[in-house]
Amino acid sequence: SLGSEQCVVFRRRGYLARRIRLPVGSALRLGGDAANDWTHGLPPATRPRISLTFRRLNAETKRHFADETKAIKERRDAKKALKRQQRNKPPKPSVRAERRPEAAPLPSE
């Protein structure tokens, strides 16, 4: 926890919630039951702070993130291609212009 002191709250069904106060400059490493069986979270900060999180991902999770990244890129590229295609098309006539009556000829003098 950088910037200000912060509490971490741990919860598990059937147990009372546990709070751990982290002083400025501290680090917390989760492992074992704390990482696997308990949920943890940070209440909203009351003072400015910086919180850093480092995670290890297993091979299945890495594949999932790679697939999601690929799908996002494909959607982005398709959207760009559609916009490029639309820029090269002539503009559609406005519906209002089609309904507008013909202008009356000007009287000749």
N, C-alpha and C positions, 0 to 999 in steps of 0.2 A: 504494500500500500504506500503510494507516494503522494505527498501533499497534505494528507490529513489522516487521523486515526479512523479506522473503519471496523465495523462488526461484520462477521460472517455468521449466517444462521444455517444450522443443519437441522433437517427434519427427517423423521422416519415414522411410518405408520406404527402406532402402538407405543411410541416413546414421546417424551416431552421434547420440545424443540431445544436445541443447544445453541448458545451464542459464544463466539470467541472474538475477543477484541484484538485487533491487529494494530500495534503502534506504527507510527510513521516509519517507513523504511523497512518494514518487515516483509517476509515472504511466507507463504503457506503451501506446502506440498501435500496433495491428497493421494492416498494410496489405500489399498485393502478395502475394509468395510466402509470407510469414509467416502471413498470414490465410487464404490459399487452399490452399496445398500442405502446410503443416505442421500437426500437431495440437499443441495446447498445453494445459497444465494446471498446477494448483498442488498440490504435495504437501500432506499434512495439516499444518496449522499446529501449531507446537510452543509458540507463545505467542499471547496474544490479539491479534487484528488485525481490521480492517474492510477488505473488498474491494468495490469498486464496479465495475460493468460497464455500459457504455453501448453500445447497438447500433443500427445503422441497418437497417431492414427494407425489403425490396423489396415491390412491390405484391402479388405472389403470396403472399408470407409473411404480409402484413397480412390478406389475404382469408382465408387458412387460419386465422389466429388469430381473426378475426371469426366464421367458421363454427363453430369449436370453442367459442367463448364462447356463441354462440347455442344450440348443442346442449346445453351444460352447463346453461344457464338453462332450456331446455325440459324437461330431465330433472328439475331441481330443482322446477319448477312442477308437473310431473305427480306427483311424490312428495308435494308439499304437498297437492295436490288429493285424492289417494288417502287421505292421513291425515285430511283434513277429512271425506271421505265415510265413513271408518271410524268416526270419532267420532260421527257422526249415526246410525249403525246401532245397534239393540239388541244387547247382548252375546250371544254364542253361549252356550247352556247347556253346562256342563262335562260331559265324557264320564263322569267319576266319578259325578256326580249321577244320570245316567241309569241307571247300573248298581247304584246303591244300592238295597237292598231296602226295601220299605215298612216303616214303623215299626209295630210291633205295638201294638194298642190297649191302653191301660192298664186293668188290672182294676178293675171298679167295686166299691165297698164296699157 
